[in-house]
Amino acid sequence: MNAVKKGVVAVLLLASGGCFGLWHRIDRAALDRIPNEEKLTLFDAENDVIISKDDIEAVEREISDGRVATKRAREKVDLLKDNQEVAGITSPDVLALYNEWAQLRLELREDEMRHLYVKRDLVGEKLWLARARYELAKAQLVHDHDPERGADVDVPAFENQVKDKEAIVQQAMAKLDESKIILEEIRNRYDATSARLQEASGGAFGGPWAD
C-alpha cells in the first residue's frame, strides 16, 4: 500500500478512534472527490443531527426553568417550617391542608426534575443515533462513488453502529415511559390535594396560579 493510500485509510479509519461514542467515522474531507449532486443524500442526515442538537438545548432550558420552580417550592416549605402562619388562613384544618399541598408541590417539582434528566438522557442518545446515521450516509457515499477509497470502507460496520445506537435509544425511550408513570402518579396526588385546598379555602389557595 503506497503512502497516499495509507493516508486515506488512516482518515477513513477514524472509525477505530472513537468519536465520543462512535467507533466508526468518515472524515468529511474524504468526500472531496464526490460530486456535489451526490452529496444531496447527506442533507436529511445532517438535518437530523441539527434537530437533535436543538432538542438538547430545549431540554436544557426546561431543566433551567425546573431548577427555578423547585427552588421556589423548597423555599415555601422551609418558610412554613419557620412560620406556620399564612395570611388569609385562620382554620387549622385549612392550614394543615396548605402545608400538605406545599410539601406535595415540592415533591412534584423534584420529580419533574428527575424526569427531565431522564428525558435529557434520551435526547442525548438520539443525537448519537443521528450522528451514527450521518456517518453511515458518508460511508455509503464514499463506498459507492469513490472506488479507490471506497474499497476500504466497511459499510456493514457503520450499519451495525446505527443498530447499536437504535437499541440504546429504545432502552432510553422505555426508561422515559417508566418515568412518566411515576411522575403522573405524583402529579395526580398533587392535583387532588390542590382541588381539596381550593374547596376548603373557597378558591383562595391551591389554584393553578399558585404554581
N, C-alpha and C positions, 0 to 999 in steps of 0.2 A: 504494500500500500504506500503510495507516494506521500510526500509531506503535505501537499494541498488537501488530499483526500482525508488524511489523518486529522487535519484541522477541521474539516467539515464534520467528520464523525464526532469529534470532541464537542462541537456545537450542538449537534443533534442529540447527543447522549448526555446533555444536561439532565436527561432522564434520571440517571442514577445518582445525581447530586442531591435531589430532593429540594423542592421549592416550597418550603413552609407547608408541607403536607402533600405535595405532588412529587411522585417519583419520576414521572416521565414528562418531559417538556421539549418543545421545539422553540429555539430562539427565533424571534421574528425576522432576524437577518437572513435566516435560511429560506425565506420566501422571496428574496430579492429577484430571483431569476424566474419567478412565476408571473405570468401576465396578470395585470390588474383586474381584467374582467373575470378571471378565475377566482380571484380573492373575494368576490361578492358573497360567496358562501360563508365567509367569516363574519359578516355583519350581524346575523342573528346571534351567533355565539358571543360576539363582543357585546352586543346589546344586553344579553342575559347577565353578563358579568357586571355591567353598569347598573342594571336594575337591582341586582343583589347587593351591590355596594350602597345604593340608595336605601334599600330595606334595612341595612345595618344602621345607617345614620338615623333612620326613623325610629328604630328600636332604642337607640342610644338617647334620643330626645325623650321618648316615653320613660326611660329609666331616670333621666334627669328630673322630669316632672314628678315622677313617682317618689323620688327621694324627698322632694319638697313637701308633697302631700303626707308622706309618712312622718316627716319631722313635725309637721303641724299637728297631726293626730297624736303623736307621742307627747308633745308639749301640752296638749289639752288634758291628757291622762295625768301627767305629772302635776299640772296645776290643780286638778281635782284632788290629788293626794294631799296637797298642801292646804287647800281651802275647799271645804265641802259645800260652801255656799255658792249658789248660782243665781244671778239676778233673774227675777221673774219666776223662780220656783220656790214655793212655800210648802208644798206637800212632800213629806219624807218618802212616800211611795214613788212620786214622780222623780225625785232626786235620785233615788236608788236606780230607777229605770234609766235615767240620764247617764249615770255612771256606767251601767251595763252597756248602754249604747256607745259611749265614748271608748270603752275598752274593746268592744267588738269592731269599732271603726279602725282602731289601731291594728287589731288582728287582721282585718281585711286589707288594710294598706300594706302591711308586712307581707301578706301572702300574694298580693298583687306584684310586689317587688320580686318575690321568689319566682312567680310565673313569668315575669318579664325576663329574668335571667335564663329561664328555660327557653323562652322564645328567642332570645339573643343567640343561644347555642344553635338553635335550628337555622336561623338566617345565616349564621356563620358557616354552617355546614353546607347550606345551599350555595353560598358563594364559592366554596371549594368545588362543589359539583359543577357550577357554571364554568369555573376555571379549567376543570378537567375536560369538559366538553369543548372548550375553546382550544385546548392543547390537542385534542383529538382532531378537531377540524383542521388545524395547521398541519398535523402529521399526515392526514389524508391528502391534503393539497400537495405536500412535498412528495409523498409516495406516488401520487397519480400524475404529477406534472413535471417532476424533475427526476428523470430516470437515474442519473448518476447518484444524487444524494438520496433519492427515494429508496434505493436498494438497501440502505442501512436503517430505514425507519421500520420499527416493529409495530405496525398498526394495531395488531391484536393486544399488545401490551397497553396501548393507550385506551383501547376499548375496555379492557379489564379494569383499568384505573377508573374509568367512568362508572363501571358497575360497582366497584368498591365504594365510591362516593355516593352512589344512589342508595346502596344498602345502609350507609351511615345516615343519610337524610331520612330514610324510612324509620330508622330507630329513633331519631330525634323527633320526628313527627308523632310517633307513638308516645313518647315522653310528654310532648306538649298536650296531647289528648288526655293523658292521665292527669296532668297538671290542671287542665281546665275543669275536670271533675272536682278536684279538691277545692279549687277557687270558687266554683259555683256553689258548693255546699256552704262555704263560709259566707259568701255573698247572700245566700238565702237566709241564713240566720241573722245577718246584719239587717237585711230588708225587713224581716219580720219584727225585729226589735225596733227598728225605725218607725214602722207602722204603729206599733203599740205606744211608743213615746209620743208620736203625733196625736194619737187619740187621747192619751192621758193628759196631754198638755194643751188640748184644744187647738192643735196645729202650730203651737208656738215653737216647738223643738222637734228635732228628728227629721225634718224635711230635707229634700234633695239640695236645697240651697245651703245646708249646713256643711256640705262636702266641698 
